[in-house]
Amino acid sequence: MALTVSDLRERRLPDRLTVPAAALVWILCPVTGHPWALAGALGWWALCVVPGKITLRLRAGGGDAKLALSLGGIVAAVGGLPGWWLAVAASSVLTLCLVPLLRSSPGTLPHGPGMLGASWLAVIFPGFLTM
């Protein structure tokens, strides 16, 4: 909740919340034996960072990229590759749903709430996402 509120109000995800979560996932992924977890973490992070390197118009913030490191690992560990893909796609859809609610242009939307919401759905209903 703290990340969602912060991103909606200030349009930023604080390092004090995103960095420890990312570090914890990076430490625990190899230990838990989930083969997709590290790939999921790196994959979602890359989807946040690489488009910004190609074009400055399609760009996630640094907080989104750090959040992606933890959420990507968790979602991939729970839902595997299908759950990960659906969570990544659903996060974009949820973010775009904020346009009319926040009266904001797509370039200034907070992506954290969509990422968190999609990840919660992927973790709570992993069987539903991988059907």
N, C-alpha and C positions, 0 to 999 in steps of 0.2 A: 504494500500500500504506500509506503514512504516513497518508493521510486516513482510510482504512478503520480502521486500528488506533486512531487518535485518537478517531474517532467511537464505536467500540465500547467503548473504555475510559473515555473522559471525557465522552461524549455531546456533543462539540463538534468543529467543524471549524475549525482555527486560521486566522486571517486571513493569516498569513505564507505559507500555502499556497494559499488560495482567491483572495485579491485579485490576486496577480500573474498567475495563470492567467486570471482574468476579464479583466484589462486586456490581456493578450496577445491573447486572442480578439477583443476589441473593436477592437484595432488592426489585426489581420490580416484580419478578415472582409471589410471593404470592399475591401482590396487583392487578395484572392484571387478575387473575382468570384463568390462563391457567394451567390445572391440570398436563400436561405432562412436563412443563417447568423445574421444579426442578428435576424430574426424568431423563429428558434428560441431564441436566447439570451433575448430579452425574454419570449417565451411561457412558457418553463419557469420563469423568474424570477417571472412574474406568478402562475403556478400555485402557487408557494411562498408568495407574499406576500398575495395577495388573499383567500384563505379565512381567513387569520388576522385580516384587517380586518373580515370579516363575522361570524365567530364565533371566540371564543378557544379553542374545543375542537379545531377542525381547524386546526392551525398547524404550519408548518415553522419551523425556527430560522433565524436570520440566516446562519449558515454554509451551510445548505442552499440558501438563496436565492442567495448568492454563488457557490456551486458550480454552481447551475443556470445562471448566466450563461455560464460557460465550457462546461459540458457541452452545454447546449442549442445553442450555436453550432456546436460540433464535430459533434454528431450530425446536425444539420440540414444541414451542409455535405456530410457523407458520404452520408447516407441520404435526404436530401430530406424532404418533409413526411411521407410514410408511415413512414420510419425514425424520425423524431422522435416521432411519435405512439406508435409501438410501444415506443420506449425509455422514454418517460414512463410508459406503462401498465405496462411490465415492471418499472420501478423501484418502483412501488407494490406489485406482487405480490411482488417479492423482499424488500421491507421487511416485508411481512406474514408472510413465511416465517420471519422472525427471531423471531416471537413465541414459539413453543415452544422454540427454541434458547436464547434469552436469558432465558426465563421472565420476560418483561416485558409490561406492559400496552401496548396500541397507542398510547396517548398519550405514552409515554416511549421509544418506539423510535428508534434512530438511523436516519435516512433516507439518509445519505451512502453507506453501503455498497451499498444497493439502487440508488441513482442511478449510482454508479461501475460496478457490475456490469452494469447494463442498457446503459450507454453503451459499455463495452468490447465487449459483444456486438454492438451496433449498428455499431461502427466495424470490428470484425474480420469480421463477416458482413453487410455492407450489402445484398448481393443477396438473402440469405435473408429479411431483415426486410421488404424491399419487394416480395416476391412476391405 
